[in-house]
């Protein structure tokens, strides 16, 4: 049954509330712990048992960090890495061009710098070289270096790694592995086929962090010490959220502790990036995913591929400021390119149908740096896996994003093994592919069938899930801070969403480029302010500004608004329905 009877909201969605069992668990949790009812509702929805509430609200690395040696090749990788440091060998870091790759590279470069050792950074150009190691680059690096560490890439790069003759190669990755691994010193990857999958949720930066933990252990055994790893958790947190890794287990602790490190503003690159983004408060997981992450990614998408990694690893405040400003400009350019591709892709996908197991679109000359973002937008809009492909010549290069419970990377890799793709790979939530133009429809049809077997297309974007009701007077800064204890929120752990029921609109005005600022009241003196971004791109803006005295149920997420030193509760409005 629809929540509050809302079968079709102003945006056409059905509202779904907690089930009877979740409500019972939340009530029992409140009685046993004394926690606020809204917090108990969120914890119950996340499936936290009553007995584990205290530990869940205060995740610690001491309790959750796995033994790095539980990953295959880890001891060998750390040992070879330390040997290079001890012998003062020439070390190169080959990194992917996204946030996970940039942070992974920055972790290694920062650690090595603190040990008095330089490292060469190499990030391939997205358009000219494509994803991962390539033969010319690896051969050239091998001529000048003794050790090449591939981060966030390399697991499937058999031929390029074989071309690195004369140098040792270590791979620290998390993308789905194939039946055969590259011939190198070590491949540390929780998604190798011979791993048990217990750490499959780690991003590459977390794998690099575990390698540095193991390196620290080996140093201590030898009577030495290494850099402070806890101070590097800001980079791991950024990668974990930006790479859409599920926020469960150790990932929660990595992000929670990393946000505390980031709030200290010790890293010049992140300080400069926060400043150009006008981030005037302590960062949350939202800021990592939607404010800082896209800016770090901008260089790899439409600019110079290594800008993000250089920013994150630089020591100079002056250099950090220059790099951050460059990335800010590129991000603005990226948004313009993305908007054009998004409009064309959405129109094509709508014509093809948005109710299939796979939503996809392909267009001539679509920039390869934005197809992944557009795929994310299509996924969010439809609640289905999405693939967007840019065509050029006889080939198309695309990127896909998946939904919870559907392993896109495995399906894309299967297509590659069947010969329907020129190449393809990734992980559960994201994948990249290259396809021959003449086999595009055949490949997408086969991918759709594979994803349907996993349940893709059975859910619906028309469902808006909420945690319960909240009156305007109950929406306070104290409650929001209480709810944040259940975070960080993100992939696999959606943030709290509540319905503010049966309220009048006391103020509503368009601000900026199509956004809505509003205030609502319960008629008893309590008021709650709200903001709805992009409200006038859909029906919400007009309906709420021209309300004519009607009352509404409002659905959204609570956040703290900071203005002129004051902190107030605010509703980030997502949907509404006439009361």
C-alpha positions in Angstrom: 0.0 0.0 0.0 1.3 3.5 -0.9 2.6 5.6 2.0 -0.1 8.3 2.9 -2.0 6.9 -0.1 0.4 8.6 -2.6 0.2 6.4 -5.7 1.3 9.2 -8.0 3.1 12.3 -6.6 3.7 15.5 -8.5 6.7 13.8 -10.1 4.7 10.7 -10.9 6.1 8.4 -8.1 4.5 6.1 -5.6 5.7 6.6 -2.1 6.8 3.5 -0.1 7.2 3.6 3.6 8.7 1.1 6.1 7.0 -2.3 6.4 5.3 -3.6 9.5 8.4 -5.6 10.5 10.7 -2.6 10.2 8.3 -0.5 12.2 8.2 -3.1 15.0 12.0 -3.3 15.0 12.3 0.5 15.2 9.9 0.6 18.1 11.7 -2.2 20.0 15.0 -0.4 19.3 13.7 2.8 20.7 12.5 1.1 23.9 15.8 -0.8 24.3 18.2 2.1 23.5 16.3 5.3 24.2 17.3 6.7 20.8 15.1 9.1 18.9 12.3 7.4 16.9 13.5 8.8 13.5 17.0 7.5 14.1 15.6 4.1 15.1 13.5 4.1 11.9 16.7 4.6 9.8 18.7 2.0 11.7 15.8 -0.5 11.3 15.6 0.2 7.6 19.4 -0.4 7.3 18.9 -3.8 9.0 21.0 -3.0 12.1 20.1 -5.5 14.9 19.3 -3.9 18.3 22.3 -5.6 19.9 24.7 -4.0 17.4 23.4 -0.5 17.4 26.2 1.0 19.6 28.9 -0.5 17.5 27.2 0.6 14.3 26.9 4.2 15.5 30.6 4.3 16.3 32.5 2.2 13.7 36.2 1.9 14.4 39.0 0.8 12.2 40.4 -1.2 15.1 37.3 -3.4 15.0 36.6 -3.4 11.2 39.9 -3.1 9.4 40.7 -6.5 7.8 44.1 -8.1 8.0 45.7 -7.0 4.7 47.3 -10.4 4.4 43.9 -11.9 3.9 44.2 -10.7 0.3 46.3 -12.8 -2.1 49.7 -11.4 -3.1 49.6 -8.7 -0.4 52.7 -9.7 1.5 54.7 -10.1 -1.7 53.4 -6.7 -3.0 54.4 -4.8 0.2 57.7 -6.6 0.4 58.6 -5.6 -3.2 57.4 -2.1 -2.6 59.6 -1.7 0.5 62.6 -3.3 -1.3 62.3 -0.5 -3.9 62.3 2.1 -1.2 65.2 0.5 0.7 67.3 0.1 -2.5 66.4 3.6 -3.7 65.0 2.2 -6.9 63.2 4.3 -9.5 59.4 3.9 -8.9 56.6 4.8 -11.3 52.9 4.9 -10.4 50.5 4.2 -13.3 47.0 5.4 -12.3 43.5 5.5 -13.7 42.2 9.0 -14.5 39.3 9.0 -12.2 39.0 9.9 -8.5 39.8 6.4 -7.3 42.9 6.3 -9.4 44.0 9.8 -8.5 43.6 9.2 -4.7 45.4 5.9 -5.0 48.3 7.5 -6.7 48.3 10.4 -4.2 48.4 7.9 -1.3 51.6 6.2 -2.7 53.3 9.5 -3.7 52.6 11.0 -0.3 53.8 7.9 1.5 57.0 7.7 -0.6 57.7 11.5 -0.2 57.5 11.1 3.6 60.0 8.3 3.2 62.3 10.5 1.2 61.7 8.8 -2.1 60.3 10.4 -5.3 57.9 8.7 -7.7 57.0 9.3 -11.3 53.2 9.7 -11.9 51.7 8.5 -15.2 48.0 8.9 -16.0 46.9 7.8 -19.5 44.8 10.2 -21.6 41.2 9.1 -21.7 40.8 9.7 -25.5 44.3 9.0 -26.9 45.2 6.0 -24.7 42.0 4.8 -23.1 41.6 3.1 -19.7 44.4 1.2 -18.1 48.0 0.3 -19.0 48.9 0.3 -22.7 51.9 -1.3 -24.4 53.8 1.9 -25.5 53.4 3.6 -22.0 54.4 0.5 -20.1 57.4 -0.2 -22.3 58.6 3.4 -22.0 58.1 3.4 -18.2 60.0 0.2 -17.9 63.0 1.6 -19.6 63.3 4.4 -17.0 62.1 2.6 -13.8 62.7 -0.5 -11.7 59.2 -0.8 -10.3 55.8 0.1 -11.8 52.8 0.1 -9.4 49.5 0.1 -11.3 46.6 1.5 -9.2 42.9 1.1 -10.0 43.8 -0.7 -13.2 46.0 -3.5 -14.6 44.1 -6.7 -13.6 43.1 -7.4 -17.2 46.2 -5.8 -18.8 48.1 -8.9 -19.7 49.8 -7.7 -22.9 50.7 -4.2 -21.6 52.3 -5.6 -18.4 54.2 -8.1 -20.4 55.6 -5.2 -22.4 57.2 -3.7 -19.2 60.4 -5.7 -19.8 63.2 -4.9 -17.4 60.9 -3.6 -14.6 58.9 -5.3 -12.0 55.1 -4.6 -11.9 52.7 -4.6 -8.9 49.0 -4.3 -9.5 46.7 -2.8 -6.8 43.2 -2.9 -8.2 39.6 -3.7 -7.5 38.1 -4.3 -11.0 36.7 -7.7 -11.8 39.5 -10.1 -12.7 39.6 -12.6 -15.5 40.5 -16.3 -15.6 44.2 -15.4 -16.2 46.1 -12.8 -14.3 49.0 -10.7 -15.7 52.5 -12.1 -15.3 53.9 -9.8 -12.7 55.2 -9.7 -9.1 51.8 -9.3 -7.5 48.1 -8.7 -8.3 46.3 -7.5 -5.1 42.6 -7.3 -5.9 39.7 -8.4 -3.8 37.8 -9.1 -7.0 40.2 -11.6 -8.3 38.4 -14.8 -9.3 40.3 -16.8 -6.7 39.3 -14.4 -3.8 36.4 -15.2 -1.5 34.6 -11.9 -2.2 34.5 -10.8 1.4 36.3 -7.6 0.6 34.8 -7.1 -2.9 33.3 -3.8 -1.7 36.7 -2.1 -1.4 37.7 0.6 -3.9 41.2 0.7 -5.2 42.3 3.4 -2.8 41.3 1.2 0.1 43.4 -1.7 -1.4 46.3 0.7 -1.6 45.7 1.8 2.0 45.8 -1.9 3.1 49.0 -2.4 1.2 50.5 0.5 3.1 49.2 -1.0 6.4 51.0 -4.2 5.5 54.1 -2.2 4.5 54.0 -0.5 7.9 53.7 -3.9 9.6 56.8 -5.2 7.8 58.7 -2.1 8.7 57.9 -2.5 12.4 59.1 -6.2 12.2 62.3 -4.8 10.8 62.6 -2.3 13.7 61.7 0.7 11.5 58.6 2.9 11.2 56.6 4.5 8.3 54.4 7.5 7.8 51.2 8.1 9.8 48.5 6.3 7.8 45.5 7.7 9.7 46.3 11.1 8.3 45.8 9.7 4.8 42.3 8.5 5.3 40.9 11.7 3.8 42.0 10.3 0.4 40.5 6.9 1.1 37.2 8.5 2.1 37.0 10.6 -1.0 37.7 7.6 -3.3 35.3 5.3 -1.5 32.3 7.7 -1.9 33.2 9.0 -5.4 33.7 5.5 -6.7 30.3 4.6 -5.4 31.6 1.8 -3.2 28.9 0.4 -0.8 29.2 2.1 2.6 29.2 -1.1 4.7 31.7 -2.8 7.0 35.1 -1.2 6.9 34.1 1.3 4.3 31.9 3.1 6.8 34.8 3.4 9.2 37.2 4.6 6.4 34.7 7.3 5.3 33.7 8.4 8.8 37.3 8.7 10.0 38.4 10.2 6.7 35.8 13.0 7.0 37.3 13.9 10.4 40.8 14.1 8.8 39.5 16.2 6.0 37.8 18.6 8.4 41.3 19.4 9.8 42.2 21.0 6.4 45.8 19.6 6.4 46.0 18.6 2.7 46.7 21.6 0.5 45.0 20.1 -2.6 41.7 19.3 -0.8 41.8 22.7 1.0 42.2 24.6 -2.3 39.5 22.5 -4.0 37.1 23.0 -1.1 37.7 26.8 -1.3 37.1 27.1 -5.0 33.9 25.0 -4.6 32.9 27.4 -1.8 32.5 24.6 0.6 32.2 26.5 3.9 31.4 23.7 6.3 32.9 20.4 7.4 32.5 18.0 4.5 30.0 15.2 4.5 29.8 12.2 2.3 27.4 14.2 0.0 30.2 16.8 -0.5 32.7 14.0 -1.4 30.4 12.5 -4.0 28.8 15.6 -5.5 31.1 18.6 -4.8 34.8 17.5 -4.6 34.6 14.2 -6.6 33.4 15.8 -9.8 36.0 18.5 -9.7 38.9 15.9 -9.2 37.4 14.0 -12.1 37.2 17.0 -14.4 40.8 16.7 -15.6 40.5 13.1 -16.6 37.2 13.8 -18.3 37.8 16.7 -20.6 41.2 18.1 -19.6 44.7 17.0 -18.6 44.4 13.5 -17.2 46.8 13.8 -14.3 45.5 17.1 -12.8 43.5 15.4 -10.1 46.3 13.2 -8.9 48.7 16.1 -9.0 46.4 18.3 -7.0 45.8 15.6 -4.3 49.5 14.9 -3.9 51.0 18.4 -4.1 52.6 20.1 -1.1 52.6 23.7 -2.2 49.6 25.8 -1.4 50.3 28.0 -4.4 50.4 25.1 -6.7 47.3 23.6 -5.2 45.4 26.8 -5.7 46.4 27.0 -9.4 45.5 23.3 -10.0 42.1 23.7 -8.1 41.2 26.8 -10.2 42.1 24.9 -13.4 39.9 21.9 -12.3 37.1 24.3 -11.4 37.1 25.8 -14.9 37.2 22.3 -16.5 34.3 21.2 -14.3 32.2 24.1 -15.5 33.1 23.2 -19.1 32.3 19.5 -18.3 28.8 20.5 -17.1 28.0 22.3 -20.4 29.2 19.3 -22.5 27.3 16.9 -20.2 24.1 18.9 -20.5 24.1 18.6 -24.3 24.8 14.8 -24.2 22.3 14.2 -21.5 19.5 15.8 -23.4 20.2 13.8 -26.5 20.7 10.6 -24.6 17.5 11.0 -22.7 15.5 11.7 -25.8 16.9 8.6 -27.5 16.4 6.4 -24.4 12.8 7.6 -24.0 12.1 6.7 -27.7 13.6 3.3 -27.1 11.6 2.8 -23.9 12.6 3.4 -20.2 11.0 0.2 -18.9 13.5 -2.3 -20.3 16.1 -4.1 -18.0 18.8 -1.9 -19.6 18.4 1.8 -20.6 21.0 2.8 -23.2 21.8 5.4 -25.8 24.6 6.0 -28.3 25.4 9.1 -30.3 27.9 10.4 -32.8 30.8 12.3 -31.2 29.5 12.2 -27.7 32.4 13.1 -25.5 33.9 9.9 -23.8 34.6 12.0 -20.7 30.9 12.6 -19.9 29.2 9.4 -21.0 29.7 7.9 -17.5 28.0 10.8 -15.8 25.1 10.8 -18.3 24.7 7.0 -17.6 24.5 7.8 -13.9 21.7 10.4 -14.6 19.8 7.8 -16.7 20.2 5.2 -14.0 18.9 7.7 -11.3 16.0 8.6 -13.5 14.8 5.1 -14.4 16.0 2.9 -11.5 17.6 0.7 -14.1 21.2 0.0 -15.2 22.2 2.4 -18.0 24.9 2.5 -20.7 25.8 5.6 -22.7 28.1 5.3 -25.7 30.0 7.8 -27.9 30.4 6.7 -31.5 33.4 7.7 -33.6 34.4 5.9 -36.8 33.8 2.2 -36.6 33.7 2.0 -32.8 31.8 3.2 -29.8 33.3 3.8 -26.4 30.9 3.8 -23.5 30.3 3.7 -19.8 27.7 2.1 -17.7 26.2 2.5 -14.2 24.3 -0.1 -12.3 21.7 -0.4 -9.5 22.0 -2.3 -6.2 21.8 -6.0 -6.7 22.8 -6.0 -10.4 26.5 -6.8 -11.2 27.1 -4.8 -14.4 30.9 -5.4 -14.5 30.5 -9.2 -14.7 27.9 -9.0 -17.5 30.1 -6.6 -19.5 33.1 -8.8 -19.1 31.0 -11.8 -20.2 30.0 -9.9 -23.4 33.7 -9.3 -24.0 34.5 -13.0 -23.6 31.7 -13.8 -26.0 33.2 -11.5 -28.6 30.3 -9.0 -28.7 32.5 -6.3 -27.3 36.0 -5.3 -28.4 36.8 -5.0 -24.7 35.0 -4.3 -21.5 35.3 -4.6 -17.8 34.6 -3.0 -14.5 33.0 -3.8 -11.1 29.5 -4.3 -9.8 28.3 -0.7 -10.0 30.2 0.7 -13.0 31.8 -0.6 -16.2 33.5 0.6 -19.4 33.3 -0.9 -22.8 34.3 -0.6 -26.5 32.0 -2.0 -29.1 32.1 -2.2 -32.9 29.5 0.1 -34.5 28.0 -2.8 -36.5 27.4 -4.9 -33.4 26.0 -2.2 -31.1 22.3 -3.3 -31.2 23.3 -6.9 -30.8 25.6 -6.2 -27.9 23.1 -4.1 -26.0 20.3 -6.6 -26.6 22.5 -9.4 -25.1 23.6 -7.2 -22.2 19.9 -6.4 -21.5 19.1 -10.1 -21.4 22.0 -10.8 -19.0 21.0 -8.0 -16.7 17.3 -9.1 -16.7 18.4 -12.5 -15.3 19.8 -10.6 -12.3 16.5 -8.8 -11.7 17.2 -5.6 -13.6 14.0 -3.8 -14.5 11.8 -5.3 -11.9 12.0 -2.3 -9.6 10.8 1.1 -10.6 12.1 4.7 -10.4 8.4 5.5 -9.6 9.0 4.2 -6.0 10.2 6.9 -3.6 11.1 5.2 -0.3 10.7 7.1 2.9 11.5 6.4 6.5 8.5 7.9 8.1 6.7 11.2 9.1 8.3 14.3 10.6 6.4 17.4 11.7 8.1 20.8 10.9 8.7 21.5 14.6 10.6 18.2 15.0 13.0 19.0 12.2 15.8 20.5 14.3 19.6 20.7 14.0 19.9 18.4 17.0 17.8 15.7 15.2 19.9 16.0 12.0 23.1 15.6 14.0 21.6 12.6 15.7 20.6 11.1 12.3 24.1 11.6 11.0 25.4 9.2 13.6 23.9 6.4 11.4 26.0 7.6 8.5 28.0 8.1 6.4 25.3 7.6 3.8 25.7 6.7 0.2 25.8 3.6 -2.0 24.2 0.7 -0.2 23.2 2.9 2.8 20.8 5.6 1.5 20.4 8.6 3.6 17.2 9.3 5.7 14.2 10.6 3.8 11.1 11.8 5.6 7.6 13.1 4.7 6.5 16.4 6.2 2.8 15.9 6.1 -0.2 18.2 5.4 1.6 21.5 5.4 0.8 24.9 3.9 3.3 26.8 1.7 4.0 30.1 3.3 6.7 31.2 0.9 7.9 29.9 -2.5 10.2 31.6 -4.9 12.3 30.7 -7.9 16.0 31.3 -7.2 19.1 30.8 -9.4 18.7 28.8 -12.5 15.5 26.9 -11.9 15.8 26.2 -8.2 13.0 26.7 -5.6 13.3 28.2 -2.2 10.3 27.6 0.1 8.9 27.6 3.6 6.2 25.4 4.9 4.1 25.6 8.1 1.9 23.2 10.0 -0.6 25.9 11.0 0.5 25.6 14.7 3.4 28.0 14.5 6.2 25.7 13.4 7.9 26.4 10.2 10.5 24.6 8.1 12.5 26.1 5.2 13.4 24.1 2.2 15.3 24.1 -1.1 14.6 22.1 -4.3 17.3 22.1 -6.9 16.1 21.9 -10.5 12.5 22.3 -9.3 11.5 24.2 -12.5 12.9 21.5 -14.7 9.9 19.4 -13.7 6.4 20.0 -12.2 7.4 20.8 -8.6 8.4 24.4 -9.1 5.2 25.6 -10.7 2.9 23.5 -8.5 4.4 24.9 -5.3 4.8 28.5 -6.3 1.3 28.6 -7.7 -0.2 26.6 -4.8 -3.4 28.6 -4.4 -3.6 27.9 -0.7 -3.6 24.1 -1.2 -1.8 21.9 1.4 0.9 19.4 0.5 2.8 16.4 1.8 6.5 17.2 1.2 9.2 14.4 0.9 12.9 15.0 1.2 16.1 14.8 3.2 17.0 17.0 6.2 20.2 19.0 6.1 21.9 21.8 8.1 21.9 25.1 6.4 24.8 27.4 7.5 24.3 31.1 6.9 26.0 34.1 8.6 27.1 31.9 11.4 23.6 30.5 12.1 22.8 26.8 11.7 19.2 25.9 10.9 17.4 22.8 9.7 16.4 22.7 6.1 14.5 20.3 3.9 16.1 19.3 0.6 12.9 18.7 -1.2 12.7 15.8 -3.6 8.9 15.3 -4.2 5.5 16.5 -3.1 1.9 15.5 -3.3 -1.4 17.3 -2.6 -2.6 16.5 0.9 
